Amino acid sequence: MKADAATRAAELSEAAVAGDRLALARLLTAVENRTAVAEAALRRLYPTAGRAHLVGITGPPGSGKSTLVAALIAEVRKGGRTVAVIAVDPSSPITGGALLGDRVRMQAYAGDDAVFIRSMASRGHAGGLASTSTAAAAVLDAAGFDLILIETVGTGQSEVEVAAAADTTVVLEAPEMGDEVQAIKAGLLEVADLVVVNKGDKPGAQRTAAQLRAMLVATAPRDGNDDRPRPKRPEVLITTAATGDGVPELLAALDRHRAVGRAGESSAARSARAEAQVFAIVAERLRQWLGDPAHADTTASVLAEVAGHRLDPYSAADRLLGEVRSE
Amino acid sequence: MKADAATRAAELSEAAVAGDRLALARLLTAVENRTAVAEAALRRLYPTAGRAHLVGITGPPGSGKSTLVAALIAEVRKGGRTVAVIAVDPSSPITGGALLGDRVRMQAYAGDDAVFIRSMASRGHAGGLASTSTAAAAVLDAAGFDLILIETVGTGQSEVEVAAAADTTVVLEAPEMGDEVQAIKAGLLEVADLVVVNKGDKPGAQRTAAQLRAMLVATAPRDGNDDRPRPKRPEVLITTAATGDGVPELLAALDRHRAVGRAGESSAARSARAEAQVFAIVAERLRQWLGDPAHADTTASVLAEVAGHRLDPYSAADRLLGEVRSE
């Protein structure tokens, strides 16, 4: 690693931990781009992280995730704690950015140093979305935030994994969603520690909550095939994020889950995060190594043989791994 | 690799290529589970694949992807070609399965050997969804299908990547979708070779198509940052999948794109698929190696140090890579 990256990382890390929000934002950009500065900063900051409560919030489009996040921020601030948000944006890295309504809502906190909001594009992460968002959470954790909310859309494999990797995973539903959404819901419920029926003022909210409770009874308790122990089936709450109804109860439930989790479950989430992060870096390192000038020609010719169907991908992988091992 | 896996793979591969649909289904299950049989089969079959036209079909929930796939199947069959479908299912691997309406629609082809439909769960793929679906497509390709349609929901990183890895990527839209969906749309359009406004009989279809054409003019031509050359901006078509309107024109556009692609662009898609597959296998092999009895203790203790924030993930990755290299 270059010395100037280490120096820059030390400067940014110290400033970020001291409360410099611009330095924090720059560090997170470095993390998104997986630069040498990010690596040096994470090497420094990671051992001081591990105190924050990571909360994943996911649900189908239209379930009101961003509105609920805004309501949760308000509730957390009432109690005097600090909160950071990582919003994994379903839109393009190019057209980028959050939706207008949410942007306006979030600007209420523009002057509040105890609130920090960051959008992350959901595509184009070389090391994987889960690894990048976990690294970003570690930076925010080291910077001292009490709660870190990670908001993702609940209709993609990577996006659901991001929320599921948190200490506490909240799955949001809205009343009266369509057929395809019902199918998505079933997949989502598997990762839920808490289920929230949002838009509680709409007709059908109570019925949706009752249906969800029935579904959860039908599927719980889970058998031994789950690598994430689930001590009991998820609680189902009703909120109306737009008015704040039910949000204090949600925060209380999050805190309860955290308290129980400290004794056991959250260590499983932590192990899973550690594993995902380390293996993503191992894979990235290998990829870099295979693309190095010393190996790039071999790598390119092996890949070209696979693209031309003259070599199968397993033999190709064996050949490339042979390169790695023989050096 | 065990000899019995190789024998079983040889049996299944030969039967599948000879037209045995049960053998084909079993091979695809092996591919989903990444078994030794799948590896041996892919080593055999991969060099004979490479002739099929891979078409990715993606779009937001509710845009009518499955209905369009059913209409495309009917159109392809009219022309006498064979077609396989890989439907990457947004629902749970546990609750599993396609939506009821589509299932009924697809049963029309239950007796037609020239049509093969396969659902794949979108979660739980150790080697990554893109790598698994590419391997499944290679098996179907070797089994002789002319077209392979890969249907995914267009709201997740992994799911969009799956469709984008095809030779031709179709992005579906429906008229009059909401705010959050608009943001998703912008991200999706980046991967489109063809854009289809489905539900063309709804009010607003023509306006949506006009808006999309305007958006595509505004963003094209693309600059050099795209690793996938785009010779021209995507065509926008209107279909009504439920009645079949516009479907012959869509198939003709797919064939045109394929014909142009053979000369250039599709080789970029092929290279990307080869690279994704080979690197997924390299990463998987490494993971297996680190979990081997000879290394599992070291791996577990390094990961536990990271989970406990006593070691940063980069140092952990370096330590594990050192193990690999030093053997």
Contacts between the chains, C-beta under 8 A, distances in Angstrom:
chain1	res1	chain2	res2	distance
A	39	B	314	5.4
A	42	B	312	5.8
A	42	B	313	7.0
A	42	B	314	6.4
A	43	B	312	4.6
A	43	B	314	5.4
A	43	B	315	6.6
A	44	B	312	7.9
A	46	B	306	7.9
A	46	B	309	6.3
A	46	B	311	7.9
A	46	B	312	3.8
A	46	B	313	6.7
A	47	B	309	5.5
A	47	B	310	6.6
A	47	B	311	7.6
A	47	B	312	6.4
A	48	B	309	7.7
A	49	B	309	5.8
A	50	B	308	7.5
A	50	B	309	3.8
A	60	B	61	7.3
A	61	B	60	7.3
A	61	B	61	7.3
A	61	B	155	6.6
A	61	B	178	7.6
A	61	B	180	4.5
A	61	B	181	6.1
A	61	B	184	6.9
A	62	B	178	6.3
A	62	B	180	6.1
A	89	B	183	7.4
A	90	B	155	6.0
A	90	B	180	7.2
A	90	B	183	5.9
A	90	B	184	4.8
A	90	B	187	6.4
A	91	B	183	3.8
A	91	B	184	6.5
A	91	B	186	5.2
A	91	B	187	4.9
A	92	B	186	4.8
A	92	B	187	4.0
A	92	B	189	7.9
A	92	B	190	6.0
A	93	B	187	7.9
A	94	B	186	7.8
A	94	B	190	6.9
A	94	B	219	7.5
A	95	B	183	7.9
A	95	B	186	4.1
A	95	B	187	7.3
A	99	B	179	5.7
A	99	B	180	6.4
A	99	B	183	5.8
A	100	B	179	7.9
A	101	B	179	7.1
A	122	B	156	7.8
A	122	B	157	5.1
A	122	B	187	7.5
A	123	B	157	5.3
A	123	B	160	6.9
A	123	B	161	7.9
A	123	B	187	6.5
A	125	B	157	7.7
A	129	B	157	5.5
A	135	B	313	7.7
A	153	B	155	5.8
A	153	B	156	7.6
A	153	B	180	7.9
A	153	B	184	7.8
A	155	B	61	6.6
A	155	B	90	6.1
A	155	B	153	5.8
A	155	B	155	4.0
A	155	B	156	5.6
A	155	B	159	7.9
A	156	B	122	7.8
A	156	B	153	7.5
A	156	B	155	5.7
A	156	B	156	1.4
A	156	B	157	5.6
A	156	B	158	6.0
A	156	B	159	5.3
A	156	B	160	7.7
A	157	B	122	5.1
A	157	B	123	5.3
A	157	B	125	7.7
A	157	B	129	5.6
A	157	B	156	5.5
A	157	B	157	7.6
A	157	B	158	4.1
A	157	B	159	6.6
A	158	B	156	6.0
A	158	B	157	4.1
A	158	B	158	4.9
A	159	B	155	7.9
A	159	B	156	5.3
A	159	B	157	6.6
A	160	B	123	6.9
A	160	B	156	7.7
A	161	B	123	8.0
A	178	B	61	7.6
A	178	B	62	6.3
A	179	B	99	5.7
A	179	B	100	7.8
A	179	B	101	7.0
A	180	B	61	4.5
A	180	B	62	6.1
A	180	B	90	7.1
A	180	B	99	6.3
A	180	B	153	7.9
A	181	B	61	6.1
A	183	B	89	7.4
A	183	B	90	5.8
A	183	B	91	3.7
A	183	B	95	7.9
A	183	B	99	5.8
A	184	B	61	6.9
A	184	B	90	4.8
A	184	B	91	6.5
A	184	B	153	7.8
A	186	B	91	5.2
A	186	B	92	4.7
A	186	B	94	7.8
A	186	B	95	4.1
A	187	B	90	6.4
A	187	B	91	5.0
A	187	B	92	3.9
A	187	B	93	7.9
A	187	B	95	7.3
A	187	B	122	7.5
A	187	B	123	6.5
A	189	B	92	7.9
A	190	B	92	6.0
A	190	B	94	6.8
A	219	B	94	7.5
A	267	B	307	7.0
A	270	B	307	4.5
A	270	B	308	8.0
A	271	B	303	6.6
A	271	B	304	7.4
A	271	B	307	4.7
A	273	B	307	7.4
A	274	B	303	5.2
A	274	B	304	7.8
A	274	B	306	3.9
A	274	B	307	4.0
A	274	B	313	7.0
A	274	B	316	7.8
A	275	B	303	5.4
A	277	B	306	7.1
A	277	B	313	4.3
A	278	B	302	7.3
A	278	B	303	6.2
A	278	B	306	5.9
A	278	B	313	4.9
A	278	B	316	4.7
A	278	B	317	5.3
A	278	B	320	6.9
A	279	B	283	7.3
A	279	B	287	6.2
A	281	B	313	5.7
A	281	B	314	6.0
A	281	B	316	7.8
A	281	B	317	3.8
A	282	B	283	7.6
A	282	B	286	6.2
A	282	B	290	8.0
A	282	B	317	4.8
A	282	B	320	5.8
A	282	B	321	6.0
A	283	B	279	7.3
A	283	B	282	7.6
A	283	B	283	4.3
A	283	B	286	7.3
A	285	B	317	6.2
A	285	B	318	7.9
A	285	B	321	5.9
A	286	B	282	6.2
A	286	B	283	7.3
A	286	B	286	6.9
A	286	B	321	7.6
A	287	B	279	6.2
A	290	B	282	8.0
A	302	B	278	7.3
A	303	B	271	6.6
A	303	B	274	5.2
A	303	B	275	5.4
A	303	B	278	6.2
A	304	B	271	7.3
A	304	B	274	7.8
A	306	B	46	7.9
A	306	B	274	3.9
A	306	B	277	7.1
A	306	B	278	5.9
A	307	B	267	7.0
A	307	B	270	4.5
A	307	B	271	4.7
A	307	B	273	7.4
A	307	B	274	4.1
A	308	B	50	7.5
A	308	B	270	7.9
A	309	B	46	6.2
A	309	B	47	5.5
A	309	B	48	7.7
A	309	B	49	5.8
A	309	B	50	3.8
A	310	B	47	6.6
A	311	B	46	7.9
A	311	B	47	7.6
A	312	B	42	5.9
A	312	B	43	4.6
A	312	B	44	7.9
A	312	B	46	3.8
A	312	B	47	6.4
A	313	B	42	7.0
A	313	B	46	6.7
A	313	B	135	7.7
A	313	B	274	6.9
A	313	B	277	4.3
A	313	B	278	4.9
A	313	B	281	5.7
A	314	B	39	5.4
A	314	B	42	6.4
A	314	B	43	5.4
A	314	B	281	5.9
A	315	B	43	6.5
A	316	B	274	7.8
A	316	B	278	4.7
A	316	B	281	7.8
A	317	B	278	5.3
A	317	B	281	3.8
A	317	B	282	4.8
A	317	B	285	6.1
A	318	B	285	7.8
A	320	B	278	6.8
A	320	B	282	5.8
A	321	B	282	6.0
A	321	B	285	5.9
A	321	B	286	7.7
A	324	B	324	7.2
A	324	B	325	7.1
A	325	B	324	7.1
A	325	B	325	6.9
A	325	B	327	7.2
A	327	B	325	7.2
